[in-house]
Amino acid sequence: MKSDIIVGLQYGDEGKGKVVLGLLEQNNYDVCLRFNGGPNAGHTVYHNDQKVILHQIPCGILYNKVSIIGSGCVIDLAKLKFEIDALKALDIDVDSLLKISKNVHTITQKHIEEDISNDPIGSTGSGIRPVNRDKYDRKGIRIIKLKERMTEEDNVLEEYIGKCEIIDTTEYFCNMFNTNKYVLCEGAQGFNLDIDFGHYPYVTSTHCVSGFINSSGIPINTVENVYGICKIYETYVGKMEFEDTTEDSFQKLRELGDEKGSTTGRDRQINWLDVHRLNQAIIINSVNKLIVNKCDIMEQLDDFTLKENEKIMSFGDFEKMKRHIVVYLRNVLDEDDIIFSGNKDRI
């Protein structure tokens, strides 16, 4: 068995979905795993020229891969049903392809109402904080408990997930360990939103780092590649003070890059790429392949600026800016392992 990981290195919205599709087209993966997050995150992809936003289901399902929602995720069953129905409308055999870890915790309407009524950080209002609190307080509701409560006469769960199988991911991946199976692990959100590594308290309620694949039963020693994804500038949605709102270049970047959150539709705040923070994210996540997205948007802006911690650095053209990034990261990545990608480029 071997596995690859895709992980965000900023605040989410780095273009991970595009990279997922590129890797699915290039490699013969057998299984795709979503290992963190819930309906508060989303991968926006274009499949057969159709825009598809998947909040909870791995993108691998679009390529007829076995797709697993892992133990580190939380799910909203009503929203999951909406995704399932949308995929079935695309003639995708969701019932046979989608599997859900028995340990996934379910979001209730009570969680959502609490999240909306008590929101100090500008969350998505999806119930993520309350459901994770209940999970660690040992009073959460795992999907396997819902299944055990159902009878043949009153199988409400099937109305939401159809015939999708609920599985023990520990057993599933242990049985796969001595095979030649290849797993793609799709991460959601990003390093700067991680509950431990992010800018607390303006973070999500769980982990967004590559090592969290272990929570779904993926052995760490199976990892071949960790693809770290970032943008050539930074974006963020929430209440943290993130940008100088008087900066005209940020407004132009927002317009050029069509920077709206895939889950909330809110305008994303903009800031310059902090190469110091990026370097840390690469190290902690053990990234060996870096993909820097939306480079053409920066070139359209014609303002080539970076940050090193709080130090602002400007460059005469994009090639000089790119060279500085490569040199700054040379102790953690070879130049050949850094891809600078345009917004519409395929990976």
N, C-alpha and C positions, 0 to 999 in steps of 0.2 A: 504493500500500500504506500502511496505517496500523496501529498497534498500541497496545494498552493493557497495563499491567503491574499485577499485584497483588503487593505485597511486605509482609512482616511487619516491624513496627517494634520488637518486643520480643524474646522468647525462643522464638518459635513459639507454637503453640496460641492464636493471637489470634482465630480465627474466620474465617480466610481462605476456607475452603471455602464458607461461607454466602454470602460476597460474590461468589465465583466464580459460584455458581448464580444469584444475583440479576442479575449482569451478563449471563450467558448468556441469561436470560429477557428482558432489556431490549434487547439489541443483536444485530445480525445478524453475529456472528463467523463466519468461514469456517474458521479453524484455531485450535486451542489448543495451546500449547507449555508443557511443564514444563521449566524452564531450570536448575534446580539441585537438589541433594539426591539422596536415594535411598530405600531402604527404612527409613531411620532417621527419616523424617518421614511425616506422613499428613494428609490432608484428610478430615474426618468430615462427611458431608453426608446430607441426607434427600431421596431421590428417589422420587416416587410413594409417599410415606409409608413407605419402607423406608430403614433406616440403612445407609449404604454408606461404608466406609473405603477410600480409594485412597491407597496409599503411593507408587506410582511412576507410575501412569498419570494423565494430566490429566483433571480432572473434566468437561471438554468432551465426552468420549466418551459421557457419560450423555445428552447432547443431540444425538447423532449428528453431532458435529463431527469433522473430521480432527484427530487428537490425536497430538502428537509428543513423544517423550522426547528431550530435546535433548542436545547434546554435553557440557554442563556437569554432567550427571547420571552417577551410577553405578547399576548394576542388579544385583539378585540374581535370577538366572533362575528359580530354584525358586519364590521368592515372587511373581515376575512371572506365572508360570504360574497360581498360585493366584488372583491378581487377574483374569487373563484368563478363567479358568474361571467365576469368580463373575459376571463381566459377561455372559458368554455365557448363563448361567443366567437373566439378566434380559432375554434376547433382544436383546442388543446385538451388532451386526455388527462384532466386534473385528477380525477378519481384514482387513477393508477400511478400517477407520477408524484403527487404531493403526499408527504408523510410529516407527521407532527410528533415531536418528542412528548412522551407522556408527562414529563416534568414541566412543560410550559405552563406558566401561570396566566390565568384569564382575567381580563379587565371587565369590571362590572359597571353598570350605569352609576352606581354610587361612587366609584373611583373617579369617573369622569366629572361628575358634579362637584366633588370635592376639589379636584384639580382646577376647575374653572373658577370656583368661588374663592380659592386661596392660592393665588399665583404671584409669588414675589419676584420671579425671575423672567417672566415672559415666556412661559412654556407653550407647548402646542395645545394644551388642554385635552390631551388624549388619555389622561388617567395614569400616566407612567409612574410618577412619584408615589401616589398612594398604593398602586399595585405592588411596586417593589418594596415599599415599607411593610405591607402585609406579608409579602414573601419572607422577608427576613425576621418578621415578628412571629413566624410559624402559624399564621392564620390565613394564608393565601389559599386560593382554589386552583389546584392543578387540573389540567384538562382530563387526566385519567380519573379524577374524582367525579367529574361531570359524567364521564362515560359509565362509571360504576353505578351511578344513581339512576341511569336511564333504564327503562324497560322496553320491551319490544312494542308495547302499546303506546308508549310515551317517549319516543326517541327524538327529543327536541334537538339534541346535538347533531344528528344526521341532517337536519334541516339547514344547519350552518356549514358543515364540512363535507356533506355528501358521503361518499364511500371512502374518503381519504383515511389511510391507516394511521393509527396512533401507535408509536413504536418506543421501545427502550433503546435510546441512542448509544448507551454504554455497550449493550450487548451487540447492537448493530455494527458499530465500528470495531469492537474487539474481534468479531467474527470476520471482519474484512481485513484485519491486520496482516495476515500472512497470504494475502492475495495480491494481484497486480492492479487493483482498482486505484483510480485516480480521482481525488476529491478537490473541488474548488470551494473555498470557504469565503463567503461574501460578508464583509463587514459593513456596518451601517454607522452613520455619524462620523466622528473624528476624534483624534487624540486630544484636542483642546476642549472637548466636551466630556472626557472621561471623568468619572466621579473622583478619582484619585489624582490624575495627572492634569486635569483641566483647571480652568480659572474659577475655582470654587468661590461662591455657591452657584455661579452661572454655568452649571454643568447638567448633564443628564444623570439618571439615577442608577447607572450601571457602568459596565466597562466597555471601552471602544478600542481596545488594543489587541494586537495579534495573538497574544498568549491566551486570550479568553476562549479560543477555539477548544481548549482543553475541557471547558465546562460542558461541552456537548459530546465529549468522548473521543475527540481527535487526538491521537498521541502526538506529542510535540516532535518526537524524532522522525515523524513521517514528512515534515515540512521540507519542500524543495525550494520554493521561492516565496518571498513576501513582497508583494507589489504595493508600495506606498504611493498614494495619490494625493496631489495637492494642486492648487491653482497658482498662477503666476502672481496673483494678488489674493487677499484674504476676504472672506465674506462671513457674516454672522447674522443670525436672527435671534433677538431677545432683548432684555433690558440692560445688559451690561454696557457701560460707556466704552465704545469701541473705536470711534472715529472722530476726526475733526470735521464737524458738520459744515464748516465754512469752506472746505476743500472742494473746489470746482471739479477737479479730476475724479473724485470719488463719484460724484453724480454722473459724470460722463461714462465712467466704468460701469456703473449700475445700468445705464441705458444700453451701452454697447454690448454688455454681457447678458442682458435680459435677466438680471439678478432678482428673482423672486423665489421664495421657498417652495419646494415641490409639495410639501405637506400643508403649509398654511397659506401660501400665496402672498405672504407679507414681503415687502421690500427688504432685501438683505442690506445690512450695513457693510461698508467697504473699508478696507485698510490695505496698506502695502504689505507685501510678503516679508515676514520676519525670518531671515535665514538662520538666525541663532536658534529660534524655537523649532524651526524645521529640522535642524541638525539633531536636536534632542529627540524629536519624534522618530526620526530615522533610527537612532541608536536604540531607543526603548523598544521599538517594534521589530527590531532585527531586519529592517528593510534591506533587500539586496537589489531591488529594481525600483527606480523612482520615475514616476510619470508626472510631468508638470503640464497641466492643462491650461487652455485658453490663452496661449501665448500670442495668437493673432489679435486677440482683443487688446492686449497691452500695446502691440504695434500700432493698432488703429488709434489708440489714445495718444501715442507719440509723447509719452511722459514715462521715462524709464527710471523708476524709483524703487528702492528696497529699504528694509530696516534691518539693523543688527542690534537686537535688543531695542533700546530706545533711540539709537543713532540712525538718522535718516541719511541715505546715500543716493545720489542721482548720477545717471550715466548718460553719455551723449547719444547712444543708440542701443538697440536691443542686443546686439552681439556682445557689446561690452558688459551689459548687465548679465547676460547669460554666462559669460566667461567668469564673472565674479562669483556667481552661484556655484559653478563647477569647482572653482578653486577653493571656495569656502567649505565645500563638502568633500574635498579630496581625501580626508582622513577616514571617511566612512563609506564612500562609494567611488568606484572607478567611473571615469567620464563615459565609458561605453554603456554603463548601467543607468544613465540618466537620459530620458526621452523628453524632449520639449515638443509639445503637441498643440496643434490648433484646435479651435472649438469644434470643427466638423471633421477633423482627422479621425481615421480609424486606427485603432491600436493593433 
